[in-house]
Amino acid sequence: METTTRQDPKAESTRPDEPEFDLYTIPSYSSWFRWNDIHETERAAMREFFDGSSVTRSPKIYKEYRDFMINRYREDPSTRLTFTEVRKSLVGDVSLLNKVFQFLNQWGLINFGADSARIESENEYKDEVRVEDGPPNGIRVVADPNSSKPFPASHAGAPLGADVRRSKLSPLASYSDVFGELGKRKGILCGSCGGNCESGRYQHDKDSYVLCVKCFKDGKYGNKSVDDFKLHGSSVSDGKQRDAWTEAETLLLLESVSRHGDDWDIVAQTVKSKTKLECISKLIELPFGEFISSYNLGKDPASGLSGNGDGGKDVFPSLPEQQDMIKSENVMSQQANGNEQRGDDADKVPPLKKQCVSYSSGSGISIMRQIARISSMVGDDITATAAKAAFAALCDEASCPSDSFNNEEDFANELWPAMDQSVSERWLICAEYNYACLD
Amino acid sequence: MKPLPSTSSKTPVKFRMPTSENLVPIRLDIEVGGQRFKDAFTWNISDPDSEVSVFAKRTQKDLKLPLAFATQIAQSIQTQQTEFRSYKGQEMLTGEKIVPIKLDLRVNRTLIKDQFLWDLNNFDSDPEEFSKTFCNDLGIEDPEVGPAVAFAIREQLYEIAIQSVATARESRNAKKGRRGEYSSISRSTGAALDLMKLFSNRYSGVRKRKEWDVFEPMVDMLSNEEVAALESMVERKPR
């Protein structure tokens, strides 16, 4: 905040023999202030003094209040002037006096240089209000209400009640908080080609620069000397490689969960390369993982599961449609154009995805309605943030120019011309979900 | 923001609390079987959700009072509410009305004495905000002081509002030609200060210095013994 120093003309006029002036600081946005005048800003903010509605409120009286308060403050500029201190010396309605006081306070004409002890105490009070997200401690979140067995937790192995992933986010969780860990599991990346170094890497002695085996062999040392690199054998066993989820596996998982819900035997069979346990833990880790399974419990009574019923349904709309959007999203990101979702893309996707597309086309819920439902689950700011994050991630992932996504409104409007801004933002949250699956 | 009524004519206004929120001060002083319960709070009379009986039951439970208190509390609140509502629709005199409000109360260990002016015409006034500033500026830590101060202000405003209804009625009767009421009209401005006298200091907004003490708040903290002494004194006084 800029400040201007103003000479106090009163000091000048009452002490003409003194060569020095008192300097008081007020913010630059208050430079309109004049001792011998009342500015438009003041007139507008405190009309009661200027509309002639009462003999107790006149411009003269306003000026007296104002000048008294400012002078009183300037007697000791380092101390915060309180309203209670001045109101005893001024005649008039205390609410009105407080209005003048607050006006001067906000414009920095008083208390501008004073200690902010009071502000801190007010902030302290605000900090005491803690927003807690997720289920409270001591409550277990169980996928199937009938089974008393809680989900096994994430790799951390903490009890589920305390570690439902989503609940641990602070109110100011950033994109990297949410998605950072998904990225981390990619493992160590080569500094040259950006690929995975799981089969062995060359570590620079002095800094954290890492080269994968291939780049090392190709001689891509960057500007470092070849002698500085030491080979680290692949510390990852085959087991670890098995643990990483590829994009195809993730999509398979989602598809089978949506079809078979809680039946992990079938799910694990579908996702051939992962065990039952791995499937379950992967699902929880996905941002909407729990919702998918709990939703499907309600959706498919035929599979013999009694579900959360309404609760599940409200929470998450039809997954297959979701996947449909996801897959077409995928394709679009690769192609960086805005085709119609279903028709065109179905031709271009590989067989796996095409299969999913046709599966979902039987479902009757429109995408628009789903979007609306999703967006009603989360707040607008979350939606917007997630959308932005998703786009950034998509652009990075698919290495496509972000230009095509930058004009988000147009991009969405191409698909749904009638859609307004808020709905297109909601569509973008699906993009976020899509990214979560691409791991 | 509500436009302020013109004060050139004493235009009557429908009865209401002259504050931005229409909160009614409720005072409870109930004695049942040797146990005495005193309390004071504000009630939002236009809130359809606030149920007196629920409140009374909850209070009795929370404070572990005998069951009889619940009905008495509810009764007392309802009586006061009815009284407030009886003024509704009646007119009260407005006109320039800057009244002195005096604070003289003890809350737990804090003793407060204060005096200031309040504009009855200012329907945007907020006793709660005043009281919050009051406690902040004076560094009062006891959280019960704020509401007590706000309550005290409201109570006085309520009294004055009721009075102004009465005087409005009188002046209406007087206009109808009843001669004997003139004296009461002059009395009607008794609560409000003479505006000329208000700005006694050369018609200035700044008060005479010697009067600053009168209008300065005094806050004292009592020791536990003093509090006990005061409370026993109140108890012994016959009601």
Interface residues (C-beta under 8 A of the other chain):
Chain A: E48 D51 S53 S54 V55 T56 K60 I61 Y62 E64 Y65 F68 T82 F83 T84 E85 R87 K88 S89 L90 V91 G92 D93 V94 S95 L96 N98 R118
Chain B: L4 S6 T7 E96 I98 F116 L117 W118 D119 N121 N122 D124 S125 D126 E129 F130 T133 F134 N136 D137 L138 L195 L198 F199 N201 S204 G205 V206 R207 R209 W212 D213 F215 E216 P217
